[in-house]
């Protein structure tokens, strides 16, 4: 059971990193310090779907991490 949860945790961790890297940048890097950043509040369909997938993966990742921490 422990090795199964560790394997799932590993795969979800890789998927979570990939999802975060797929997100489009929201600022202008160092230009955001001086107020030069352009922030767009409207999300496109793919971006909102990617946000839901990332949130779901993060919740599952944290749940499995908590289970591994409490029981193993």
PDB file of N, CA, C and O in Angstrom:
ATOM      1  N   UNK A   1       0.819  -1.189   0.000  1.00  0.00           N
ATOM      2  CA  UNK A   1       0.000   0.000   0.000  1.00  0.00           C
ATOM      3  C   UNK A   1       0.867   1.259   0.000  1.00  0.00           C
ATOM      4  O   UNK A   1       0.580   2.221  -0.712  1.00  0.00           O
ATOM      5  N   UNK A   2       1.926   1.239   0.805  1.00  0.00           N
ATOM      6  CA  UNK A   2       2.804   2.396   0.892  1.00  0.00           C
ATOM      7  C   UNK A   2       3.509   2.650  -0.435  1.00  0.00           C
ATOM      8  O   UNK A   2       3.624   3.796  -0.870  1.00  0.00           O
ATOM      9  N   UNK A   3       3.978   1.589  -1.075  1.00  0.00           N
ATOM     10  CA  UNK A   3       4.686   1.771  -2.351  1.00  0.00           C
ATOM     11  C   UNK A   3       3.731   2.239  -3.452  1.00  0.00           C
ATOM     12  O   UNK A   3       4.130   2.990  -4.342  1.00  0.00           O
ATOM     13  N   UNK A   4       2.481   1.801  -3.394  1.00  0.00           N
ATOM     14  CA  UNK A   4       1.490   2.266  -4.366  1.00  0.00           C
ATOM     15  C   UNK A   4       1.241   3.761  -4.193  1.00  0.00           C
ATOM     16  O   UNK A   4       1.207   4.502  -5.175  1.00  0.00           O
ATOM     17  N   UNK A   5       1.066   4.208  -2.952  1.00  0.00           N
ATOM     18  CA  UNK A   5       0.847   5.627  -2.696  1.00  0.00           C
ATOM     19  C   UNK A   5       2.068   6.461  -3.081  1.00  0.00           C
ATOM     20  O   UNK A   5       1.924   7.563  -3.609  1.00  0.00           O
ATOM     21  N   UNK A   6       3.263   5.944  -2.819  1.00  0.00           N
ATOM     22  CA  UNK A   6       4.478   6.663  -3.215  1.00  0.00           C
ATOM     23  C   UNK A   6       4.595   6.777  -4.732  1.00  0.00           C
ATOM     24  O   UNK A   6       5.016   7.813  -5.248  1.00  0.00           O
ATOM     25  N   UNK A   7       4.227   5.726  -5.441  1.00  0.00           N
ATOM     26  CA  UNK A   7       4.257   5.772  -6.905  1.00  0.00           C
ATOM     27  C   UNK A   7       3.258   6.771  -7.466  1.00  0.00           C
ATOM     28  O   UNK A   7       3.565   7.519  -8.395  1.00  0.00           O
ATOM     29  N   UNK A   8       2.052   6.776  -6.892  1.00  0.00           N
ATOM     30  CA  UNK A   8       1.037   7.732  -7.326  1.00  0.00           C
ATOM     31  C   UNK A   8       1.489   9.155  -7.005  1.00  0.00           C
ATOM     32  O   UNK A   8       1.310  10.067  -7.812  1.00  0.00           O
ATOM     33  N   UNK A   9       2.069   9.337  -5.837  1.00  0.00           N
ATOM     34  CA  UNK A   9       2.568  10.659  -5.432  1.00  0.00           C
ATOM     35  C   UNK A   9       3.645  11.158  -6.397  1.00  0.00           C
ATOM     36  O   UNK A   9       3.659  12.332  -6.767  1.00  0.00           O
ATOM     37  N   UNK A  10       4.525  10.282  -6.791  1.00  0.00           N
ATOM     38  CA  UNK A  10       5.592  10.636  -7.733  1.00  0.00           C
ATOM     39  C   UNK A  10       5.007  11.061  -9.076  1.00  0.00           C
ATOM     40  O   UNK A  10       5.411  12.084  -9.630  1.00  0.00           O
ATOM     41  N   UNK A  11       4.065  10.292  -9.603  1.00  0.00           N
ATOM     42  CA  UNK A  11       3.465  10.619 -10.899  1.00  0.00           C
ATOM     43  C   UNK A  11       2.650  11.911 -10.844  1.00  0.00           C
ATOM     44  O   UNK A  11       2.691  12.715 -11.776  1.00  0.00           O
ATOM     45  N   UNK A  12       1.919  12.106  -9.763  1.00  0.00           N
ATOM     46  CA  UNK A  12       1.145  13.331  -9.624  1.00  0.00           C
ATOM     47  C   UNK A  12       2.073  14.529  -9.464  1.00  0.00           C
ATOM     48  O   UNK A  12       1.772  15.614  -9.962  1.00  0.00           O
ATOM     49  N   UNK A  13       3.184  14.349  -8.785  1.00  0.00           N
ATOM     50  CA  UNK A  13       4.160  15.436  -8.641  1.00  0.00           C
ATOM     51  C   UNK A  13       4.722  15.869  -9.986  1.00  0.00           C
ATOM     52  O   UNK A  13       4.864  17.064 -10.245  1.00  0.00           O
ATOM     53  N   UNK A  14       5.040  14.910 -10.838  1.00  0.00           N
ATOM     54  CA  UNK A  14       5.540  15.237 -12.178  1.00  0.00           C
ATOM     55  C   UNK A  14       4.460  15.933 -12.997  1.00  0.00           C
ATOM     56  O   UNK A  14       4.743  16.908 -13.693  1.00  0.00           O
ATOM     57  N   UNK A  15       3.231  15.443 -12.922  1.00  0.00           N
ATOM     58  CA  UNK A  15       2.126  16.068 -13.653  1.00  0.00           C
ATOM     59  C   UNK A  15       1.850  17.476 -13.140  1.00  0.00           C
ATOM     60  O   UNK A  15       1.520  18.366 -13.923  1.00  0.00           O
ATOM     61  N   UNK A  16       1.980  17.682 -11.839  1.00  0.00           N
ATOM     62  CA  UNK A  16       1.748  19.001 -11.259  1.00  0.00           C
ATOM     63  C   UNK A  16       2.809  19.999 -11.724  1.00  0.00           C
ATOM     64  O   UNK A  16       2.483  21.143 -12.042  1.00  0.00           O
ATOM     65  N   UNK A  17       4.059  19.580 -11.765  1.00  0.00           N
ATOM     66  CA  UNK A  17       5.127  20.451 -12.262  1.00  0.00           C
ATOM     67  C   UNK A  17       4.882  20.801 -13.726  1.00  0.00           C
ATOM     68  O   UNK A  17       5.068  21.948 -14.130  1.00  0.00           O
ATOM     69  N   UNK A  18       4.467  19.821 -14.517  1.00  0.00           N
ATOM     70  CA  UNK A  18       4.187  20.080 -15.935  1.00  0.00           C
ATOM     71  C   UNK A  18       3.030  21.064 -16.096  1.00  0.00           C
ATOM     72  O   UNK A  18       3.093  21.959 -16.939  1.00  0.00           O
ATOM     73  N   UNK A  19       1.985  20.908 -15.306  1.00  0.00           N
ATOM     74  CA  UNK A  19       0.840  21.829 -15.392  1.00  0.00           C
ATOM     75  C   UNK A  19       1.236  23.250 -15.016  1.00  0.00           C
ATOM     76  O   UNK A  19       0.795  24.202 -15.660  1.00  0.00           O
ATOM     77  N   UNK A  20       2.050  23.405 -14.000  1.00  0.00           N
ATOM     78  CA  UNK A  20       2.488  24.740 -13.598  1.00  0.00           C
ATOM     79  C   UNK A  20       3.337  25.371 -14.702  1.00  0.00           C
ATOM     80  O   UNK A  20       3.234  26.571 -14.960  1.00  0.00           O
ATOM     81  N   UNK A  21       4.163  24.575 -15.341  1.00  0.00           N
ATOM     82  CA  UNK A  21       5.003  25.112 -16.417  1.00  0.00           C
ATOM     83  C   UNK A  21       4.205  25.455 -17.662  1.00  0.00           C
ATOM     84  O   UNK A  21       4.646  26.288 -18.454  1.00  0.00           O
ATOM     85  N   UNK A  22       3.047  24.842 -17.863  1.00  0.00           N
ATOM     86  CA  UNK A  22       2.207  25.146 -19.024  1.00  0.00           C
ATOM     87  C   UNK A  22       1.455  26.465 -18.892  1.00  0.00           C
ATOM     88  O   UNK A  22       0.984  27.009 -19.891  1.00  0.00           O
ATOM     89  N   UNK A  23       1.336  26.986 -17.673  1.00  0.00           N
ATOM     90  CA  UNK A  23       0.618  28.241 -17.474  1.00  0.00           C
ATOM     91  C   UNK A  23       1.331  29.372 -18.193  1.00  0.00           C
ATOM     92  O   UNK A  23       2.559  29.392 -18.274  1.00  0.00           O
ATOM     93  N   UNK A  24       0.556  30.312 -18.713  1.00  0.00           N
ATOM     94  CA  UNK A  24       1.146  31.469 -19.367  1.00  0.00           C
ATOM     95  C   UNK A  24       1.622  32.451 -18.307  1.00  0.00           C
ATOM     96  O   UNK A  24       1.035  32.536 -17.229  1.00  0.00           O
ATOM     97  N   UNK A  25       2.683  33.193 -18.607  1.00  0.00           N
ATOM     98  CA  UNK A  25       3.194  34.149 -17.622  1.00  0.00           C
ATOM     99  C   UNK A  25       2.192  35.266 -17.370  1.00  0.00           C
ATOM    100  O   UNK A  25       1.510  35.717 -18.290  1.00  0.00           O
ATOM    101  N   UNK A  26       2.109  35.703 -16.140  1.00  0.00           N
ATOM    102  CA  UNK A  26       1.115  36.704 -15.766  1.00  0.00           C
ATOM    103  C   UNK A  26       1.705  38.107 -15.611  1.00  0.00           C
ATOM    104  O   UNK A  26       0.945  39.069 -15.503  1.00  0.00           O
ATOM    105  N   UNK A  27       2.994  38.253 -15.598  1.00  0.00           N
ATOM    106  CA  UNK A  27       3.604  39.563 -15.403  1.00  0.00           C
ATOM    107  C   UNK A  27       4.742  39.790 -16.371  1.00  0.00           C
ATOM    108  O   UNK A  27       4.956  39.010 -17.299  1.00  0.00           O
ATOM    109  N   UNK A  28       5.460  40.855 -16.146  1.00  0.00           N
ATOM    110  CA  UNK A  28       6.568  41.215 -17.012  1.00  0.00           C
ATOM    111  C   UNK A  28       7.904  41.011 -16.328  1.00  0.00           C
ATOM    112  O   UNK A  28       8.881  41.669 -16.685  1.00  0.00           O
ATOM    113  N   UNK A  29       7.970  40.124 -15.362  1.00  0.00           N
ATOM    114  CA  UNK A  29       9.234  39.881 -14.679  1.00  0.00           C
ATOM    115  C   UNK A  29       9.608  41.051 -13.793  1.00  0.00           C
ATOM    116  O   UNK A  29       8.824  41.459 -12.937  1.00  0.00           O
ATOM    117  N   UNK A  30      10.815  41.601 -13.993  1.00  0.00           N
ATOM    118  CA  UNK A  30      11.270  42.719 -13.182  1.00  0.00           C
ATOM    119  C   UNK A  30      10.518  44.001 -13.496  1.00  0.00           C
ATOM    120  O   UNK A  30      10.553  44.938 -12.699  1.00  0.00           O
ATOM    121  N   UNK A  31       9.838  44.070 -14.634  1.00  0.00           N
ATOM    122  CA  UNK A  31       9.029  45.242 -14.954  1.00  0.00           C
ATOM    123  C   UNK A  31       7.849  45.396 -14.018  1.00  0.00           C
ATOM    124  O   UNK A  31       7.287  46.486 -13.911  1.00  0.00           O
ATOM    125  N   UNK A  32       7.462  44.331 -13.340  1.00  0.00           N
ATOM    126  CA  UNK A  32       6.341  44.395 -12.402  1.00  0.00           C
ATOM    127  C   UNK A  32       6.684  45.215 -11.175  1.00  0.00           C
ATOM    128  O   UNK A  32       5.783  45.703 -10.493  1.00  0.00           O
ATOM    129  N   UNK A  33       7.967  45.379 -10.876  1.00  0.00           N
ATOM    130  CA  UNK A  33       8.371  46.148  -9.697  1.00  0.00           C
ATOM    131  C   UNK A  33       8.003  47.619  -9.863  1.00  0.00           C
ATOM    132  O   UNK A  33       7.524  48.252  -8.922  1.00  0.00           O
ATOM    133  N   UNK A  34       8.223  48.154 -11.038  1.00  0.00           N
ATOM    134  CA  UNK A  34       7.938  49.559 -11.273  1.00  0.00           C
ATOM    135  C   UNK A  34       6.525  49.838 -11.731  1.00  0.00           C
ATOM    136  O   UNK A  34       6.212  50.970 -12.098  1.00  0.00           O
ATOM    137  N   UNK A  35       5.667  48.842 -11.720  1.00  0.00           N
ATOM    138  CA  UNK A  35       4.291  49.043 -12.140  1.00  0.00           C
ATOM    139  C   UNK A  35       4.091  48.945 -13.644  1.00  0.00           C
ATOM    140  O   UNK A  35       3.061  49.384 -14.155  1.00  0.00           O
ATOM    141  N   UNK A  36       5.041  48.387 -14.354  1.00  0.00           N
ATOM    142  CA  UNK A  36       4.953  48.288 -15.797  1.00  0.00           C
ATOM    143  C   UNK A  36       4.314  46.994 -16.278  1.00  0.00           C
ATOM    144  O   UNK A  36       4.178  46.785 -17.483  1.00  0.00           O
ATOM    145  N   UNK A  37       3.922  46.127 -15.360  1.00  0.00           N
ATOM    146  CA  UNK A  37       3.363  44.826 -15.739  1.00  0.00           C
ATOM    147  C   UNK A  37       1.964  44.989 -16.321  1.00  0.00           C
ATOM    148  O   UNK A  37       1.192  45.848 -15.896  1.00  0.00           O
ATOM    149  N   UNK A  38       1.660  44.157 -17.288  1.00  0.00           N
ATOM    150  CA  UNK A  38       0.316  44.139 -17.871  1.00  0.00           C
ATOM    151  C   UNK A  38      -0.390  42.886 -17.384  1.00  0.00           C
ATOM    152  O   UNK A  38      -0.022  41.769 -17.747  1.00  0.00           O
ATOM    153  N   UNK A  39      -1.396  43.082 -16.568  1.00  0.00           N
ATOM    154  CA  UNK A  39      -2.148  41.954 -16.029  1.00  0.00           C
ATOM    155  C   UNK A  39      -3.487  41.867 -16.749  1.00  0.00           C
ATOM    156  O   UNK A  39      -4.212  42.856 -16.857  1.00  0.00           O
ATOM    157  N   UNK A  40      -3.797  40.703 -17.229  1.00  0.00           N
ATOM    158  CA  UNK A  40      -5.059  40.479 -17.919  1.00  0.00           C
ATOM    159  C   UNK A  40      -5.946  39.651 -17.006  1.00  0.00           C
ATOM    160  O   UNK A  40      -5.558  38.563 -16.580  1.00  0.00           O
ATOM    161  N   UNK A  41      -7.132  40.157 -16.703  1.00  0.00           N
ATOM    162  CA  UNK A  41      -8.006  39.457 -15.773  1.00  0.00           C
ATOM    163  C   UNK A  41      -8.846  38.383 -16.463  1.00  0.00           C
ATOM    164  O   UNK A  41      -9.243  37.408 -15.825  1.00  0.00           O
ATOM    165  N   UNK A  42      -9.117  38.547 -17.745  1.00  0.00           N
ATOM    166  CA  UNK A  42      -9.944  37.563 -18.451  1.00  0.00           C
ATOM    167  C   UNK A  42      -9.106  36.332 -18.792  1.00  0.00           C
ATOM    168  O   UNK A  42      -8.000  36.448 -19.319  1.00  0.00           O
ATOM    169  N   UNK A  43      -9.642  35.165 -18.486  1.00  0.00           N
ATOM    170  CA  UNK A  43      -8.941  33.924 -18.797  1.00  0.00           C
ATOM    171  C   UNK A  43      -9.590  33.270 -19.997  1.00  0.00           C
ATOM    172  O   UNK A  43     -10.812  33.278 -20.144  1.00  0.00           O
ATOM    173  N   UNK A  44      -8.773  32.713 -20.837  1.00  0.00           N
ATOM    174  CA  UNK A  44      -9.288  31.973 -21.978  1.00  0.00           C
ATOM    175  C   UNK A  44      -9.717  30.584 -21.529  1.00  0.00           C
ATOM    176  O   UNK A  44      -9.416  30.173 -20.408  1.00  0.00           O
ATOM    177  N   UNK A  45     -10.411  29.863 -22.388  1.00  0.00           N
ATOM    178  CA  UNK A  45     -10.943  28.552 -22.029  1.00  0.00           C
ATOM    179  C   UNK A  45      -9.885  27.558 -21.619  1.00  0.00           C
ATOM    180  O   UNK A  45     -10.069  26.812 -20.657  1.00  0.00           O
ATOM    181  N   UNK A  46      -8.776  27.539 -22.337  1.00  0.00           N
ATOM    182  CA  UNK A  46      -7.718  26.584 -22.014  1.00  0.00           C
ATOM    183  C   UNK A  46      -7.072  26.943 -20.678  1.00  0.00           C
ATOM    184  O   UNK A  46      -6.745  26.062 -19.884  1.00  0.00           O
ATOM    185  N   UNK A  47      -6.892  28.231 -20.437  1.00  0.00           N
ATOM    186  CA  UNK A  47      -6.251  28.658 -19.195  1.00  0.00           C
ATOM    187  C   UNK A  47      -7.114  28.327 -17.976  1.00  0.00           C
ATOM    188  O   UNK A  47      -6.593  27.890 -16.950  1.00  0.00           O
ATOM    189  N   UNK A  48      -8.414  28.529 -18.082  1.00  0.00           N
ATOM    190  CA  UNK A  48      -9.272  28.205 -16.941  1.00  0.00           C
ATOM    191  C   UNK A  48      -9.343  26.693 -16.721  1.00  0.00           C
ATOM    192  O   UNK A  48      -9.402  26.238 -15.578  1.00  0.00           O
ATOM    193  N   UNK A  49      -9.339  25.924 -17.789  1.00  0.00           N
ATOM    194  CA  UNK A  49      -9.300  24.473 -17.652  1.00  0.00           C
ATOM    195  C   UNK A  49      -7.998  24.002 -17.031  1.00  0.00           C
ATOM    196  O   UNK A  49      -7.987  23.085 -16.210  1.00  0.00           O
ATOM    197  N   UNK A  50      -6.900  24.635 -17.426  1.00  0.00           N
ATOM    198  CA  UNK A  50      -5.599  24.293 -16.859  1.00  0.00           C
ATOM    199  C   UNK A  50      -5.538  24.661 -15.380  1.00  0.00           C
ATOM    200  O   UNK A  50      -4.901  23.963 -14.590  1.00  0.00           O
ATOM    201  N   UNK A  51      -6.198  25.752 -15.003  1.00  0.00           N
ATOM    202  CA  UNK A  51      -6.265  26.121 -13.587  1.00  0.00           C
ATOM    203  C   UNK A  51      -7.005  25.061 -12.780  1.00  0.00           C
ATOM    204  O   UNK A  51      -6.591  24.716 -11.674  1.00  0.00           O
ATOM    205  N   UNK A  52      -8.110  24.542 -13.338  1.00  0.00           N
ATOM    206  CA  UNK A  52      -8.867  23.502 -12.629  1.00  0.00           C
ATOM    207  C   UNK A  52      -8.064  22.217 -12.492  1.00  0.00           C
ATOM    208  O   UNK A  52      -8.082  21.582 -11.438  1.00  0.00           O
ATOM    209  N   UNK A  53      -7.357  21.828 -13.555  1.00  0.00           N
ATOM    210  CA  UNK A  53      -6.536  20.610 -13.507  1.00  0.00           C
ATOM    211  C   UNK A  53      -5.414  20.772 -12.497  1.00  0.00           C
ATOM    212  O   UNK A  53      -5.138  19.856 -11.724  1.00  0.00           O
ATOM    213  N   UNK A  54      -4.764  21.933 -12.497  1.00  0.00           N
ATOM    214  CA  UNK A  54      -3.672  22.185 -11.553  1.00  0.00           C
ATOM    215  C   UNK A  54      -4.181  22.162 -10.119  1.00  0.00           C
ATOM    216  O   UNK A  54      -3.532  21.594  -9.240  1.00  0.00           O
ATOM    217  N   UNK A  55      -5.330  22.770  -9.877  1.00  0.00           N
ATOM    218  CA  UNK A  55      -5.906  22.772  -8.530  1.00  0.00           C
ATOM    219  C   UNK A  55      -6.263  21.355  -8.095  1.00  0.00           C
ATOM    220  O   UNK A  55      -5.996  20.972  -6.956  1.00  0.00           O
ATOM    221  N   UNK A  56      -6.858  20.585  -8.979  1.00  0.00           N
ATOM    222  CA  UNK A  56      -7.208  19.201  -8.653  1.00  0.00           C
ATOM    223  C   UNK A  56      -5.989  18.359  -8.344  1.00  0.00           C
ATOM    224  O   UNK A  56      -5.984  17.592  -7.381  1.00  0.00           O
ATOM    225  N   UNK A  57      -4.956  18.501  -9.159  1.00  0.00           N
ATOM    226  CA  UNK A  57      -3.723  17.744  -8.909  1.00  0.00           C
ATOM    227  C   UNK A  57      -3.076  18.150  -7.597  1.00  0.00           C
ATOM    228  O   UNK A  57      -2.552  17.302  -6.875  1.00  0.00           O
ATOM    229  N   UNK A  58      -3.106  19.438  -7.284  1.00  0.00           N
ATOM    230  CA  UNK A  58      -2.516  19.906  -6.024  1.00  0.00           C
ATOM    231  C   UNK A  58      -3.275  19.352  -4.820  1.00  0.00           C
ATOM    232  O   UNK A  58      -2.668  18.978  -3.817  1.00  0.00           O
ATOM    233  N   UNK A  59      -4.593  19.301  -4.923  1.00  0.00           N
ATOM    234  CA  UNK A  59      -5.395  18.759  -3.817  1.00  0.00           C
ATOM    235  C   UNK A  59      -5.117  17.276  -3.622  1.00  0.00           C
ATOM    236  O   UNK A  59      -4.957  16.820  -2.490  1.00  0.00           O
ATOM    237  N   UNK A  60      -5.057  16.524  -4.710  1.00  0.00           N
ATOM    238  CA  UNK A  60      -4.762  15.089  -4.612  1.00  0.00           C
ATOM    239  C   UNK A  60      -3.348  14.872  -4.073  1.00  0.00           C
ATOM    240  O   UNK A  60      -3.123  13.990  -3.245  1.00  0.00           O
ATOM    241  N   UNK A  61      -2.400  15.681  -4.545  1.00  0.00           N
ATOM    242  CA  UNK A  61      -1.013  15.573  -4.080  1.00  0.00           C
ATOM    243  C   UNK A  61      -0.921  15.799  -2.572  1.00  0.00           C
ATOM    244  O   UNK A  61      -0.269  15.031  -1.864  1.00  0.00           O
ATOM    245  N   UNK A  62      -1.571  16.846  -2.086  1.00  0.00           N
ATOM    246  CA  UNK A  62      -1.519  17.150  -0.660  1.00  0.00           C
ATOM    247  C   UNK A  62      -2.259  16.105   0.179  1.00  0.00           C
ATOM    248  O   UNK A  62      -1.847  15.801   1.298  1.00  0.00           O
ATOM    249  N   UNK A  63      -3.351  15.558  -0.364  1.00  0.00           N
ATOM    250  CA  UNK A  63      -4.089  14.518   0.358  1.00  0.00           C
ATOM    251  C   UNK A  63      -3.238  13.260   0.519  1.00  0.00           C
ATOM    252  O   UNK A  63      -3.164  12.689   1.607  1.00  0.00           O
ATOM    253  N   UNK A  64      -2.604  12.837  -0.559  1.00  0.00           N
ATOM    254  CA  UNK A  64      -1.751  11.640  -0.481  1.00  0.00           C
ATOM    255  C   UNK A  64      -0.551  11.894   0.416  1.00  0.00           C
ATOM    256  O   UNK A  64      -0.132  11.007   1.160  1.00  0.00           O
ATOM    257  N   UNK A  65       0.011  13.115   0.349  1.00  0.00           N
ATOM    258  CA  UNK A  65       1.144  13.434   1.227  1.00  0.00           C
ATOM    259  C   UNK A  65       0.723  13.386   2.698  1.00  0.00           C
ATOM    260  O   UNK A  65       1.481  12.923   3.551  1.00  0.00           O
ATOM    261  N   UNK A  66      -0.488  13.866   2.990  1.00  0.00           N
ATOM    262  CA  UNK A  66      -0.989  13.807   4.368  1.00  0.00           C
ATOM    263  C   UNK A  66      -1.209  12.354   4.806  1.00  0.00           C
ATOM    264  O   UNK A  66      -0.863  11.979   5.927  1.00  0.00           O
ATOM    265  N   UNK A  67      -1.783  11.547   3.918  1.00  0.00           N
ATOM    266  CA  UNK A  67      -1.990  10.128   4.249  1.00  0.00           C
ATOM    267  C   UNK A  67      -0.667   9.427   4.521  1.00  0.00           C
ATOM    268  O   UNK A  67      -0.546   8.662   5.478  1.00  0.00           O
ATOM    269  N   UNK A  68       0.319   9.690   3.679  1.00  0.00           N
ATOM    270  CA  UNK A  68       1.636   9.078   3.890  1.00  0.00           C
ATOM    271  C   UNK A  68       2.255   9.570   5.186  1.00  0.00           C
ATOM    272  O   UNK A  68       2.909   8.798   5.887  1.00  0.00           O
ATOM    273  N   UNK A  69       2.065  10.829   5.514  1.00  0.00           N
ATOM    274  CA  UNK A  69       2.628  11.374   6.747  1.00  0.00           C
ATOM    275  C   UNK A  69       1.971  10.837   7.996  1.00  0.00           C
ATOM    276  O   UNK A  69       2.647  10.590   8.996  1.00  0.00           O
ATOM    277  N   UNK A  70       0.673  10.652   7.956  1.00  0.00           N
ATOM    278  CA  UNK A  70      -0.046  10.201   9.157  1.00  0.00           C
ATOM    279  C   UNK A  70       0.088   8.703   9.389  1.00  0.00           C
ATOM    280  O   UNK A  70       0.256   8.266  10.527  1.00  0.00           O
ATOM    281  N   UNK A  71       0.018   7.922   8.335  1.00  0.00           N
ATOM    282  CA  UNK A  71      -0.076   6.469   8.515  1.00  0.00           C
ATOM    283  C   UNK A  71       1.229   5.718   8.277  1.00  0.00           C
ATOM    284  O   UNK A  71       1.357   4.568   8.698  1.00  0.00           O
ATOM    285  N   UNK A  72       2.194   6.338   7.615  1.00  0.00           N
ATOM    286  CA  UNK A  72       3.430   5.613   7.332  1.00  0.00           C
ATOM    287  C   UNK A  72       4.579   6.413   7.850  1.00  0.00           C
ATOM    288  O   UNK A  72       5.730   5.994   7.722  1.00  0.00           O
TER     289      UNK A  72
END
